[in-house]
C-alpha cells in the first residue's frame, strides 16, 4: 500500500521539449499541479482533479516558455512539495 505523498524529480531533467512529472498520493485527494518561472510567475497549471491513492504521471511541454529554471508545485490535501526543473531549448 502507499505510505506517503511524494513528488519525484521530473524526467528528463534538464529537458528539451517535454518532461514527465511523477507523484504518489497516499490517499484520495484533490490534486493541483502548478508550474512557476524563476520570478515566481505562474506559467502553467494542470486542471485540478480528484485522485485516489496511487502513482500518477503528467507530461509538461513548455512550448512558448523561455529556457531556464522552473518550479513545479504539487498540492494534494494538506501536502505540498516543490521540485526544480531545467528547461533548455
Number of C-alpha atoms within 10 A of each C-alpha: 6 11 11 12 21 17 21 14 16 23 14 14 15 15 17 15 11 17 21 16 21 16 17 20 23 18 16 13 17 15 19 17 20 17 22 19 19 11 8 10 11 14 14 15 14 13 9 13 12 12 16 15 16 16 15 13 13 12 13 16 14 18 10 7 13 12 14 13 15 23 19 22 18 21 19 24 15 8 14 15 14 18 15 17 23 16 20 13 11
